[in-house]
Amino acid sequence: MSGTLCIHVDADACPVKDEVYKVALRHEVPVNVVANSFMRVPQNKLLTRITVPEGPDVADDWIAERADGASIVITSDILLAQRCLEAGARVLSPKGQAFTENSIGQQVATRAIMEGLRSTGEQTSGPAPFKAADRSKFLSALEVELQKLKRTR
C-alpha cells in the first residue's frame, strides 16, 4: 500500500462535504477538496482546498493522479471512480454507494448507454434527488471505509 491515508473529494456539486469534514476530523485524516472554482473550506490543518484550472476533467485528473491504496475518493463521476479503483483507491458516491471492481464495469456501460440515448435527443430522468437518508447512508459508508483502511495500515 502506498501513500498516506487521505480522502479526496470531487467537490463540484458534492452535497456531503460537511459530512466528509466531520468524519475526517474525528479520525484525523487529511482531506483534499478539489474543484475548478473557489470553494469555502473550514480552516483546519487537515483540510486543503485545491483549486484546479478550468477545463474538462482537470479536477478528475488531479484526483486520479493521486489516488492510491491509502485513498478514499468521494465522487459521483463513474469514469473517475473507475480510474481511482484501478489505482487501488476505495471510492464512494455522495449517496454512500461503494464503487467496486465488481460493479464498475456495469456502471460504466450503463453510463455509456444513457449518454448515447441523450445524444439522440432522448429524454432521460437523471439521478434520483438527494435525500436525508442518502446523507445518513454516506456517513455510515465513509466510517466503514475509514475503519477498513485503518485496519490494513
DSSP file with accessible surface (Angstrom, degrees, kcal/mol):
  #  RESIDUE AA STRUCTURE BP1 BP2  ACC     N-H-->O    O-->H-N    N-H-->O    O-->H-N    TCO  KAPPA ALPHA  PHI   PSI    X-CA   Y-CA   Z-CA
    1    1 A M              0   0  129      0, 0.0     2,-0.2     0, 0.0    87,-0.0   0.000 360.0 360.0 360.0 135.2    0.0    0.0    0.0
    2    2 A S        +     0   0   68      2,-0.1    68,-0.4     0, 0.0    66,-0.1  -0.666 360.0  18.3-110.8 166.2    1.4    3.4   -0.9
    3    3 A G  S    S-     0   0   42     -2,-0.2     2,-0.4    66,-0.1    64,-0.0   0.077  86.0 -62.3  74.8 176.9    0.8    6.9    0.3
    4    4 A T        -     0   0  110      1,-0.1    66,-0.1     0, 0.0    -2,-0.1  -0.836  62.8 -88.9-101.5 140.9   -0.6    8.4    3.4
    5    5 A L        +     0   0   20     -2,-0.4     2,-0.3    66,-0.1    66,-0.2  -0.233  66.8 155.3 -50.1 126.7   -4.2    7.8    4.4
    6    6 A C  E     -a   71   0A  15     64,-1.9    66,-2.0    23,-0.1     2,-0.5  -0.991  40.1-135.2-157.5 151.8   -6.2   10.6    2.7
    7    7 A I  E     -ab  72  31A   0     23,-2.4    25,-2.9    -2,-0.3     2,-0.5  -0.963  16.3-162.4-113.7 130.4   -9.6   11.5    1.4
    8    8 A H  E     -ab  73  32A   7     64,-2.7    66,-2.7    -2,-0.5     2,-0.5  -0.964   7.4-158.8-111.1 127.8  -10.0   13.2   -2.0
    9    9 A V  E     -ab  74  33A   0     23,-3.2    25,-2.6    -2,-0.5     2,-1.5  -0.929  18.4-145.9-112.5 121.9  -13.3   14.9   -2.7
   10   10 A D  E     - b   0  34A  20     64,-2.8    66,-0.2    -2,-0.5    25,-0.1  -0.713  34.3-175.2 -77.3  91.8  -14.5   15.7   -6.2
   11   11 A A    >   +     0   0    0     23,-2.3     3,-2.2    -2,-1.5     2,-0.2   0.711  42.8 104.2 -82.0 -24.1  -16.1   18.8   -4.7
   12   12 A D  T 3  S-     0   0   55     22,-0.6    -2,-0.0     1,-0.3    22,-0.0  -0.417 107.9  -7.0 -60.1 121.4  -18.0   20.5   -7.6
   13   13 A A  T 3  S+     0   0  101      1,-0.2    -1,-0.3    -2,-0.2    -2,-0.1   0.675  93.4 149.3  66.1  19.8  -21.7   19.7   -6.8
   14   14 A C    X   -     0   0    6     -3,-2.2     3,-0.7     1,-0.1    -1,-0.2  -0.763  30.4-166.6 -85.3 118.3  -20.8   17.3   -3.9
   15   15 A P  T 3  S+     0   0   51      0, 0.0     3,-0.2     0, 0.0    -1,-0.1   0.463  77.9  57.4 -84.6   0.0  -23.6   17.5   -1.3
   16   16 A V  T 3>  +     0   0    0      1,-0.1     4,-2.2     2,-0.1     5,-0.2   0.103  60.8 117.6-120.9  26.9  -21.7   15.8    1.5
   17   17 A K  H <> S+     0   0   41     -3,-0.7     4,-2.5     1,-0.2     5,-0.2   0.924  79.1  51.7 -59.8 -44.4  -18.6   17.9    2.0
   18   18 A D  H  > S+     0   0  118      1,-0.2     4,-2.3     2,-0.2    -1,-0.2   0.889 109.2  50.9 -61.1 -37.0  -19.6   18.8    5.6
   19   19 A E  H  > S+     0   0   25      2,-0.2     4,-2.3     1,-0.2     5,-0.3   0.898 108.5  51.7 -67.1 -39.2  -20.1   15.2    6.4
   20   20 A V  H  X S+     0   0    0     -4,-2.2     4,-3.0     1,-0.2     5,-0.3   0.948 110.2  49.0 -61.2 -46.8  -16.6   14.3    5.0
   21   21 A Y  H  X S+     0   0   12     -4,-2.5     4,-2.8     1,-0.2     5,-0.3   0.929 110.5  51.2 -58.1 -46.1  -15.0   17.0    7.2
   22   22 A K  H  X S+     0   0  128     -4,-2.3     4,-1.7     2,-0.2    -1,-0.2   0.940 116.1  39.0 -58.8 -50.2  -16.8   15.8   10.3
   23   23 A V  H  X S+     0   0    1     -4,-2.3     4,-1.9     2,-0.2    -1,-0.2   0.930 116.8  50.5 -69.3 -43.8  -15.7   12.1    9.8
   24   24 A A  H  X>S+     0   0    0     -4,-3.0     5,-2.6    -5,-0.3     4,-0.7   0.912 110.3  48.7 -63.1 -42.8  -12.2   13.0    8.7
   25   25 A L  H ><5S+     0   0   59     -4,-2.8     3,-0.7    -5,-0.3    -1,-0.2   0.901 108.6  53.8 -66.1 -37.9  -11.5   15.4   11.5
   26   26 A R  H 3<5S+     0   0  139     -4,-1.7    -1,-0.2    -5,-0.3    -2,-0.2   0.890 117.5  37.3 -62.0 -36.4  -12.7   12.8   14.1
   27   27 A H  H 3<5S-     0   0   22     -4,-1.9    -1,-0.2    -5,-0.1    -2,-0.2   0.429 109.8-123.9 -93.5  -2.4  -10.3   10.3   12.6
   28   28 A E  T <<5 +     0   0  153     -4,-0.7    -3,-0.2    -3,-0.7    -4,-0.1   0.912  58.1 151.5  57.6  47.6   -7.6   12.9   12.0
   29   29 A V      < -     0   0    3     -5,-2.6    -1,-0.2    -6,-0.1   -23,-0.1  -0.922  46.6-117.0-110.3 130.9   -7.4   12.1    8.3
   30   30 A P        -     0   0   43      0, 0.0   -23,-2.4     0, 0.0     2,-0.4  -0.340  27.4-156.3 -66.5 148.4   -6.3   14.7    5.7
   31   31 A V  E     -bc   7  47A   0     15,-3.1    17,-2.8   -25,-0.2     2,-0.6  -0.993   9.5-157.2-128.9 131.9   -8.9   15.8    3.1
   32   32 A N  E     -bc   8  48A  28    -25,-2.9   -23,-3.2    -2,-0.4     2,-0.8  -0.958   8.8-160.0-105.6 120.1   -8.2   17.3   -0.3
   33   33 A V  E     -bc   9  49A   1     15,-3.1    17,-3.1    -2,-0.6     2,-0.5  -0.895  15.5-165.3-102.3 105.9  -11.3   19.3   -1.6
   34   34 A V  E     +bc  10  50A   0    -25,-2.6   -23,-2.3    -2,-0.8   -22,-0.6  -0.838  21.7 141.7-107.1 125.1  -10.7   19.5   -5.3
   35   35 A A  E     - c   0  51A   1     15,-2.4    17,-2.5    -2,-0.5     4,-0.1  -0.969  52.0-127.1-151.6 163.3  -12.7   21.9   -7.6
   36   36 A N  S    S+     0   0   43     -2,-0.3     2,-0.3    15,-0.2    15,-0.1   0.265  94.6  46.0-101.0  13.8  -12.2   24.2  -10.5
   37   37 A S  S    S-     0   0   53     16,-0.1    15,-0.1    17,-0.0    -2,-0.0  -0.955 104.4 -73.5-143.2 164.2  -13.7   27.2   -8.8
   38   38 A F        -     0   0  128     -2,-0.3     2,-0.4    13,-0.1    -2,-0.1  -0.296  50.6-177.2 -59.0 138.3  -13.2   28.8   -5.3
   39   39 A M        -     0   0   29     -6,-0.1     2,-0.3    -4,-0.1    -6,-0.1  -0.995  28.3-118.0-140.3 131.9  -14.9   26.8   -2.6
   40   40 A R        -     0   0  203     -2,-0.4    -2,-0.0     9,-0.0     0, 0.0  -0.560  34.7-179.4 -72.2 129.1  -15.1   27.6    1.0
   41   41 A V        -     0   0   17     -2,-0.3     8,-0.1     6,-0.1     3,-0.1  -0.994  33.8-104.1-129.1 133.4  -13.4   25.1    3.2
   42   42 A P        -     0   0   62      0, 0.0     2,-0.7     0, 0.0     5,-0.1  -0.226  42.1-103.3 -55.4 146.2  -13.2   25.3    7.0
   43   43 A Q        +     0   0  198      3,-0.1     2,-0.3     2,-0.0     5,-0.1  -0.645  68.7 128.4 -76.9 113.7   -9.9   26.4    8.4
   44   44 A N    >   -     0   0   63     -2,-0.7     3,-1.9     3,-0.5   -19,-0.0  -0.896  64.8-122.5-163.3 139.9   -8.1   23.3    9.7
   45   45 A K  T 3  S+     0   0  194     -2,-0.3    -2,-0.0     1,-0.3    -1,-0.0   0.726 113.0  54.8 -60.8 -20.3   -4.6   21.9    9.0
   46   46 A L  T 3  S+     0   0   31    -16,-0.1   -15,-3.1     1,-0.1     2,-0.6   0.609  96.5  74.5 -87.5 -12.1   -6.2   18.6    7.8
   47   47 A L  E <   -c   31   0A  14     -3,-1.9    -3,-0.5   -17,-0.2     2,-0.5  -0.907  60.5-177.5-109.7 121.3   -8.5   20.3    5.2
   48   48 A T  E     -c   32   0A  62    -17,-2.8   -15,-3.1    -2,-0.6     2,-0.5  -0.968  17.6-147.1-122.4 126.3   -6.9   21.5    2.0
   49   49 A R  E     -c   33   0A 104     -2,-0.5     2,-0.6   -17,-0.2   -15,-0.2  -0.791  14.0-166.4 -88.3 127.1   -8.7   23.3   -0.8
   50   50 A I  E     -c   34   0A  33    -17,-3.1   -15,-2.4    -2,-0.5     2,-0.7  -0.964   0.8-167.2-114.7 114.1   -7.3   22.5   -4.2
   51   51 A T  E     -c   35   0A  75     -2,-0.6   -15,-0.2   -17,-0.2   -13,-0.1  -0.920  10.1-168.5-103.9 115.3   -8.4   24.8   -7.0
   52   52 A V        -     0   0   10    -17,-2.5     7,-0.1    -2,-0.7     3,-0.1  -0.630  30.9 -87.7 -98.5 160.2   -7.5   23.5  -10.4
   53   53 A P        -     0   0   96      0, 0.0    -1,-0.1     0, 0.0     6,-0.1  -0.241  52.1 -92.0 -62.5 155.7   -7.7   25.3  -13.7
   54   54 A E  S    S+     0   0  143      4,-0.1   -17,-0.0   -18,-0.1     0, 0.0  -0.312  76.1  99.5 -61.4 150.4  -11.0   25.3  -15.7
   55   55 A G  S >  S-     0   0   29     -3,-0.1     3,-1.4   -19,-0.0     4,-0.4  -0.554  76.8 -59.6 143.7 155.4  -11.2   22.6  -18.3
   56   56 A P  T 3  S-     0   0  118      0, 0.0    -2,-0.0     0, 0.0     0, 0.0  -0.380 115.1  -8.9 -63.8 129.8  -12.7   19.2  -18.9
   57   57 A D  T 3> S+     0   0   93     -2,-0.1     4,-2.9     1,-0.1     5,-0.2   0.555  89.9 128.1  64.8  13.9  -11.6   16.6  -16.4
   58   58 A V  H <> S+     0   0   39     -3,-1.4     4,-2.2     2,-0.2     5,-0.1   0.951  79.3  42.2 -66.2 -46.0   -8.9   18.8  -14.8
   59   59 A A  H  > S+     0   0    7     -4,-0.4     4,-2.4     2,-0.2     5,-0.2   0.925 115.2  51.4 -64.4 -42.4  -10.2   18.1  -11.3
   60   60 A D  H  > S+     0   0   14      1,-0.2     4,-3.1     2,-0.2     5,-0.2   0.916 109.5  49.8 -59.2 -44.4  -10.7   14.4  -12.1
   61   61 A D  H  X S+     0   0   56     -4,-2.9     4,-2.4     2,-0.2    -1,-0.2   0.915 108.9  52.2 -61.7 -43.2   -7.1   14.2  -13.4
   62   62 A W  H  X S+     0   0   43     -4,-2.2     4,-0.7     1,-0.2    -1,-0.2   0.935 115.1  41.8 -58.6 -47.3   -5.7   15.8  -10.2
   63   63 A I  H >X S+     0   0    0     -4,-2.4     4,-1.4     1,-0.2     3,-1.2   0.947 113.9  50.5 -66.6 -48.8   -7.6   13.3   -8.1
   64   64 A A  H 3< S+     0   0   14     -4,-3.1     3,-0.2     1,-0.3    -1,-0.2   0.865 106.4  56.1 -60.5 -35.3   -6.8   10.2  -10.3
   65   65 A E  H 3< S+     0   0  137     -4,-2.4    -1,-0.3    -5,-0.2    -2,-0.2   0.743 116.2  36.8 -68.7 -21.4   -3.1   11.0  -10.3
   66   66 A R  H << S+     0   0  103     -3,-1.2    -1,-0.2    -4,-0.7    -2,-0.2   0.531  89.3 109.9-108.9  -9.8   -3.0   11.0   -6.5
   67   67 A A     <  +     0   0    8     -4,-1.4     2,-0.3    -3,-0.2    22,-0.1  -0.461  40.2 144.7 -69.7 136.5   -5.4    8.1   -5.8
   68   68 A D    >   -     0   0   30     -2,-0.2     3,-2.2    20,-0.1    22,-0.3  -0.866  65.7 -65.1-154.8-170.8   -3.8    5.0   -4.4
   69   69 A G  T 3  S+     0   0   18     18,-0.3   -66,-0.1     1,-0.3    19,-0.1   0.566 129.2  54.0 -65.5  -8.9   -4.4    2.2   -1.9
   70   70 A A  T 3  S+     0   0    0    -68,-0.4   -64,-1.9   -66,-0.1     2,-0.3   0.229  96.4  94.1-105.0  11.6   -4.4    4.6    1.0
   71   71 A S  E <   -a    6   0A   2     -3,-2.2    19,-2.5   -66,-0.2     2,-0.5  -0.807  53.5-161.3-111.2 148.2   -7.1    6.9   -0.5
   72   72 A I  E     -ad   7  90A   0    -66,-2.0   -64,-2.7    -2,-0.3     2,-0.5  -0.995  19.1-159.3-117.3 128.1  -10.8    7.2   -0.3
   73   73 A V  E     -ad   8  91A   0     17,-2.9    19,-2.8    -2,-0.5     2,-0.6  -0.929   5.3-155.8-110.8 133.2  -12.3    9.2   -3.2
   74   74 A I  E     +ad   9  92A   0    -66,-2.7   -64,-2.8    -2,-0.5     2,-0.3  -0.941  38.5 129.6-108.4 114.3  -15.7   10.8   -2.9
   75   75 A T        -     0   0    1     17,-2.2   -64,-0.1    -2,-0.6    -2,-0.1  -0.986  52.1-153.2-158.4 154.6  -17.3   11.3   -6.4
   76   76 A S  S    S+     0   0   87     -2,-0.3     2,-0.7    17,-0.2    17,-0.1   0.347  70.9 108.2-106.8   2.4  -20.4   10.7   -8.4
   77   77 A D     >  -     0   0   43      1,-0.2     4,-2.6     2,-0.1     5,-0.2  -0.701  56.3-160.9 -83.3 111.1  -18.4   10.6  -11.6
   78   78 A I  H  > S+     0   0   39     -2,-0.7     4,-2.4     1,-0.2    -1,-0.2   0.878  88.8  51.2 -64.1 -39.3  -18.4    7.0  -12.8
   79   79 A L  H  > S+     0   0   61      2,-0.2     4,-2.1     1,-0.2    -1,-0.2   0.899 111.8  47.3 -69.0 -36.6  -15.4    7.4  -15.0
   80   80 A L  H  > S+     0   0    1      2,-0.2     4,-2.5     1,-0.2     5,-0.2   0.921 110.1  54.0 -66.0 -42.0  -13.3    9.0  -12.2
   81   81 A A  H  X S+     0   0    0     -4,-2.6     4,-2.7     1,-0.2    -2,-0.2   0.925 107.8  50.4 -56.6 -44.2  -14.4    6.2   -9.9
   82   82 A Q  H  X S+     0   0   56     -4,-2.4     4,-2.2     1,-0.2    -1,-0.2   0.930 110.5  48.8 -60.9 -45.8  -13.2    3.6  -12.4
   83   83 A R  H  X S+     0   0   85     -4,-2.1     4,-1.1     1,-0.2    -1,-0.2   0.900 113.1  47.4 -61.4 -41.2   -9.8    5.4  -12.7
   84   84 A C  H  <>S+     0   0    0     -4,-2.5     5,-2.4     2,-0.2     4,-0.3   0.888 109.5  52.4 -71.1 -38.3   -9.4    5.6   -8.9
   85   85 A L  H ><5S+     0   0   14     -4,-2.7     3,-1.8     1,-0.2    -1,-0.2   0.915 106.2  54.8 -60.7 -41.6  -10.4    1.9   -8.4
   86   86 A E  H 3<5S+     0   0  143     -4,-2.2    -1,-0.2     1,-0.3    -2,-0.2   0.814 105.8  53.3 -61.8 -28.3   -7.7    1.0  -11.0
   87   87 A A  T 3<5S-     0   0   45     -4,-1.1   -18,-0.3    -3,-0.2    -1,-0.3   0.460 125.2-104.2 -85.3  -2.3   -5.2    2.9   -8.8
   88   88 A G  T < 5S+     0   0   43     -3,-1.8    -3,-0.2     1,-0.3   -20,-0.1   0.467  74.0 139.0  97.0   1.5   -6.3    0.9   -5.8
   89   89 A A      < -     0   0    5     -5,-2.4     2,-0.4    -6,-0.1    -1,-0.3  -0.352  55.0-119.5 -76.5 159.6   -8.4    3.5   -4.0
   90   90 A R  E     -d   72   0A  67    -19,-2.5   -17,-2.9   -22,-0.3     2,-0.4  -0.815  33.5-158.2 -91.9 140.5  -11.7    3.0   -2.3
   91   91 A V  E     -dE  73  99A   3      8,-0.7     8,-2.5    -2,-0.4     2,-0.4  -0.986  13.1-177.6-132.3 130.6  -14.4    5.0   -3.9
   92   92 A L  E     -dE  74  98A   1    -19,-2.8   -17,-2.2    -2,-0.4     6,-0.2  -0.961  20.7-134.8-123.6 144.2  -17.8    6.2   -2.5
   93   93 A S    >   -     0   0    8      4,-2.6     3,-2.4    -2,-0.4   -17,-0.2  -0.535  36.1-106.1 -84.0 161.2  -20.6    8.1   -4.1
   94   94 A P  T 3  S+     0   0   10      0, 0.0    44,-0.2     0, 0.0    -1,-0.1   0.693 122.3  60.6 -61.7 -14.7  -22.2   11.0   -2.1
   95   95 A K  T 3  S-     0   0   58      2,-0.1    42,-0.1    42,-0.1    46,-0.0   0.340 123.9-103.7 -93.0   6.0  -25.1    8.7   -1.6
   96   96 A G  S <  S+     0   0    6     -3,-2.4     2,-0.4     1,-0.3    39,-0.0   0.547  72.2 144.9  87.9   7.7  -22.9    6.2    0.2
   97   97 A Q        -     0   0   79      1,-0.0    -4,-2.6    44,-0.0     2,-0.5  -0.673  44.7-137.2 -80.4 127.7  -22.7    3.7   -2.6
   98   98 A A  E     -E   92   0A  40     -2,-0.4     2,-0.4    -6,-0.2    -6,-0.2  -0.739   9.9-142.5 -84.3 124.3  -19.3    2.0   -2.8
   99   99 A F  E     -E   91   0A  10     -8,-2.5    -8,-0.7    -2,-0.5     2,-0.3  -0.745  29.2-176.6 -79.6 134.9  -17.9    1.6   -6.3
  100  100 A T    >>  -     0   0   58     -2,-0.4     4,-2.4   -10,-0.1     3,-0.6  -0.890  42.8-110.0-131.1 164.7  -16.2   -1.7   -6.6
  101  101 A E  H 3> S+     0   0  149     -2,-0.3     4,-0.5     1,-0.2    -1,-0.1   0.832 119.9  53.9 -61.3 -30.7  -14.2   -3.6   -9.2
  102  102 A N  H 34 S+     0   0  162      1,-0.2     4,-0.3     2,-0.1    -1,-0.2   0.776 118.2  32.4 -74.3 -27.8  -17.1   -6.0   -9.5
  103  103 A S  H <> S+     0   0   31     -3,-0.6     4,-1.9     2,-0.1     3,-0.3   0.687  97.7  79.5-103.3 -19.5  -19.7   -3.3  -10.1
  104  104 A I  H  X S+     0   0   15     -4,-2.4     4,-2.8     1,-0.2     5,-0.2   0.855  87.1  58.4 -66.9 -34.8  -17.8   -0.6  -12.0
  105  105 A G  H  X S+     0   0   45     -4,-0.5     4,-2.3     1,-0.2    -1,-0.2   0.938 109.5  43.8 -59.3 -46.8  -17.9   -2.3  -15.5
  106  106 A Q  H  > S+     0   0  149     -3,-0.3     4,-2.7    -4,-0.3    -1,-0.2   0.894 113.3  52.3 -66.0 -37.9  -21.7   -2.4  -15.5
  107  107 A Q  H  X S+     0   0   30     -4,-1.9     4,-2.2     2,-0.2    -2,-0.2   0.904 110.1  48.1 -66.0 -39.6  -21.9    1.2  -14.2
  108  108 A V  H  X S+     0   0   32     -4,-2.8     4,-2.3     2,-0.2    -2,-0.2   0.923 112.8  49.0 -65.0 -42.6  -19.6    2.4  -17.0
  109  109 A A  H  X S+     0   0   51     -4,-2.3     4,-2.3    -5,-0.2    -2,-0.2   0.925 111.2  48.9 -64.2 -43.2  -21.7    0.5  -19.6
  110  110 A T  H  X S+     0   0   68     -4,-2.7     4,-2.6     1,-0.2     5,-0.2   0.916 110.0  52.5 -62.5 -41.2  -24.9    1.9  -18.3
  111  111 A R  H  X S+     0   0   77     -4,-2.2     4,-2.6     1,-0.2    -1,-0.2   0.919 109.1  49.6 -59.7 -44.7  -23.5    5.4  -18.3
  112  112 A A  H  X S+     0   0   55     -4,-2.3     4,-2.4     2,-0.2    -1,-0.2   0.911 110.7  49.7 -63.1 -41.1  -22.4    5.0  -22.0
  113  113 A I  H  X S+     0   0  110     -4,-2.3     4,-2.4     2,-0.2    -2,-0.2   0.942 112.7  46.7 -62.9 -46.5  -25.9    3.7  -22.9
  114  114 A M  H  X S+     0   0   60     -4,-2.6     4,-2.5     1,-0.2    -2,-0.2   0.903 111.8  50.9 -64.3 -39.4  -27.6    6.7  -21.2
  115  115 A E  H  X S+     0   0   94     -4,-2.6     4,-2.2    -5,-0.2    -1,-0.2   0.908 109.7  51.2 -64.1 -40.1  -25.1    9.1  -22.8
  116  116 A G  H  X S+     0   0   35     -4,-2.4     4,-0.9    -5,-0.2    -2,-0.2   0.916 109.9  49.2 -62.4 -43.2  -25.9    7.6  -26.2
  117  117 A L  H ><>S+     0   0   68     -4,-2.4     5,-2.0     1,-0.2     3,-0.8   0.930 110.9  49.5 -61.8 -45.2  -29.7    8.0  -25.6
  118  118 A R  H ><5S+     0   0  114     -4,-2.5     3,-1.8     1,-0.2    -1,-0.2   0.877 104.5  59.1 -63.2 -35.1  -29.2   11.6  -24.6
  119  119 A S  H 3<5S+     0   0   99     -4,-2.2    -1,-0.2     1,-0.3    -2,-0.2   0.741 103.4  52.8 -68.5 -19.3  -27.1   12.3  -27.7
  120  120 A T  T <<5S-     0   0  106     -4,-0.9    -1,-0.3    -3,-0.8    -2,-0.2   0.367 126.9-100.1 -93.6   3.7  -30.0   11.2  -29.9
  121  121 A G  T < 5S+     0   0   57     -3,-1.8    -3,-0.2     1,-0.3    -2,-0.1   0.439  71.3 151.5  94.1   0.7  -32.4   13.6  -28.1
  122  122 A E      < -     0   0  110     -5,-2.0     2,-0.5    -6,-0.2    -1,-0.3  -0.418  46.4-125.5 -65.9 136.2  -34.0   11.0  -25.8
  123  123 A Q        -     0   0  172     -2,-0.1     2,-0.3     2,-0.0    -1,-0.1  -0.749  30.4-171.8 -83.7 123.7  -35.2   12.5  -22.5
  124  124 A T        -     0   0   36     -2,-0.5   -10,-0.0     1,-0.1     0, 0.0  -0.837  27.8-126.9-115.1 157.8  -33.7   10.6  -19.6
  125  125 A S        -     0   0  122     -2,-0.3    -1,-0.1     1,-0.1    -2,-0.0   0.717  38.5-149.1 -78.3 -22.7  -34.7   11.0  -16.0
  126  126 A G        -     0   0   40      2,-0.0    -1,-0.1     3,-0.0    -3,-0.0  -0.156  44.3 -28.7  76.3-178.4  -31.2   11.7  -14.5
  127  127 A P  S    S-     0   0  123      0, 0.0     3,-0.1     0, 0.0     0, 0.0  -0.304  73.1 -98.3 -71.3 155.1  -30.2   10.7  -11.0
  128  128 A A        -     0   0   59      1,-0.1     3,-0.1     3,-0.0    -2,-0.0  -0.358  52.0 -89.4 -66.3 149.1  -32.7   10.5   -8.2
  129  129 A P        -     0   0  100      0, 0.0     2,-0.3     0, 0.0    -1,-0.1  -0.255  45.5-102.3 -59.7 149.9  -32.8   13.6   -5.9
  130  130 A F        -     0   0   59     -3,-0.1     2,-0.3     4,-0.0   -35,-0.0  -0.568  45.9-169.1 -75.7 131.9  -30.5   13.6   -2.9
  131  131 A K    >>  -     0   0  130     -2,-0.3     4,-1.5     1,-0.1     3,-0.7  -0.794  37.8-107.1-121.5 165.3  -32.4   12.8    0.4
  132  132 A A  H 3> S+     0   0   83     -2,-0.3     4,-2.0     1,-0.3     5,-0.2   0.868 120.5  58.2 -57.4 -37.6  -31.7   12.9    4.1
  133  133 A A  H 3> S+     0   0   70      1,-0.2     4,-2.5     2,-0.2    -1,-0.3   0.854 101.6  55.5 -63.7 -32.2  -31.4    9.1    4.1
  134  134 A D  H <> S+     0   0   29     -3,-0.7     4,-2.7     2,-0.2    -1,-0.2   0.904 105.8  51.4 -65.2 -41.0  -28.6    9.4    1.5
  135  135 A R  H  X S+     0   0   84     -4,-1.5     4,-2.4     2,-0.2    -2,-0.2   0.928 111.7  46.8 -61.5 -44.6  -26.7   11.6    3.8
  136  136 A S  H  X S+     0   0   78     -4,-2.0     4,-2.1     2,-0.2    -2,-0.2   0.917 112.0  49.9 -64.3 -44.0  -27.0    9.1    6.6
  137  137 A K  H  X S+     0   0  120     -4,-2.5     4,-2.6     1,-0.2    -2,-0.2   0.903 110.4  51.5 -62.2 -39.2  -26.0    6.2    4.4
  138  138 A F  H  X S+     0   0    0     -4,-2.7     4,-3.0   -44,-0.2     5,-0.3   0.937 107.6  51.4 -62.8 -48.0  -23.0    8.2    3.2
  139  139 A L  H  X S+     0   0   45     -4,-2.4     4,-2.1     1,-0.2    -1,-0.2   0.925 113.2  45.7 -55.3 -45.3  -21.8    8.9    6.8
  140  140 A S  H  X S+     0   0   75     -4,-2.1     4,-2.4     2,-0.2    -1,-0.2   0.926 113.2  49.1 -64.5 -45.2  -22.1    5.3    7.7
  141  141 A A  H  X S+     0   0   18     -4,-2.6     4,-2.6     1,-0.2    -2,-0.2   0.904 111.1  49.5 -64.3 -40.8  -20.3    4.1    4.5
  142  142 A L  H  X S+     0   0    0     -4,-3.0     4,-2.6     2,-0.2     5,-0.2   0.922 110.2  51.0 -65.3 -41.6  -17.4    6.6    5.0
  143  143 A E  H  X S+     0   0   45     -4,-2.1     4,-2.4    -5,-0.3    -2,-0.2   0.939 111.4  48.3 -59.4 -46.2  -17.0    5.5    8.6
  144  144 A V  H  X S+     0   0   65     -4,-2.4     4,-2.4     1,-0.2    -2,-0.2   0.933 112.2  48.1 -61.0 -46.5  -16.8    1.8    7.4
  145  145 A E  H  X S+     0   0   20     -4,-2.6     4,-2.4     1,-0.2    -1,-0.2   0.904 111.5  49.9 -64.7 -40.2  -14.3    2.5    4.7
  146  146 A L  H  X S+     0   0    0     -4,-2.6     4,-2.5     2,-0.2    -1,-0.2   0.918 110.6  50.2 -63.8 -42.9  -12.1    4.6    7.0
  147  147 A Q  H  X S+     0   0   73     -4,-2.4     4,-1.9    -5,-0.2    -2,-0.2   0.916 110.8  49.6 -60.9 -43.2  -12.1    1.8    9.6
  148  148 A K  H  X S+     0   0   76     -4,-2.4     4,-1.3     1,-0.2    -2,-0.2   0.928 112.4  47.1 -61.5 -46.0  -11.2   -0.8    6.9
  149  149 A L  H  X S+     0   0    0     -4,-2.4     4,-0.5     1,-0.2     3,-0.4   0.905 110.2  52.4 -63.9 -41.3   -8.3    1.3    5.7
  150  150 A K  H >< S+     0   0   82     -4,-2.5     3,-0.8     1,-0.2    -1,-0.2   0.873 106.8  53.7 -63.2 -36.7   -7.0    2.0    9.2
  151  151 A R  H 3< S+     0   0  175     -4,-1.9    -1,-0.2     1,-0.2    -2,-0.2   0.793 107.6  50.9 -67.8 -30.0   -7.0   -1.8    9.9
  152  152 A T  H 3<        0   0   76     -4,-1.3    -1,-0.2    -3,-0.4    -2,-0.2   0.513 360.0 360.0 -86.1  -3.9   -4.9   -2.5    6.8
  153  153 A R    <<        0   0  131     -3,-0.8    -3,-0.0    -4,-0.5   -83,-0.0  -0.597 360.0 360.0 -95.5 360.0   -2.2    0.1    7.7
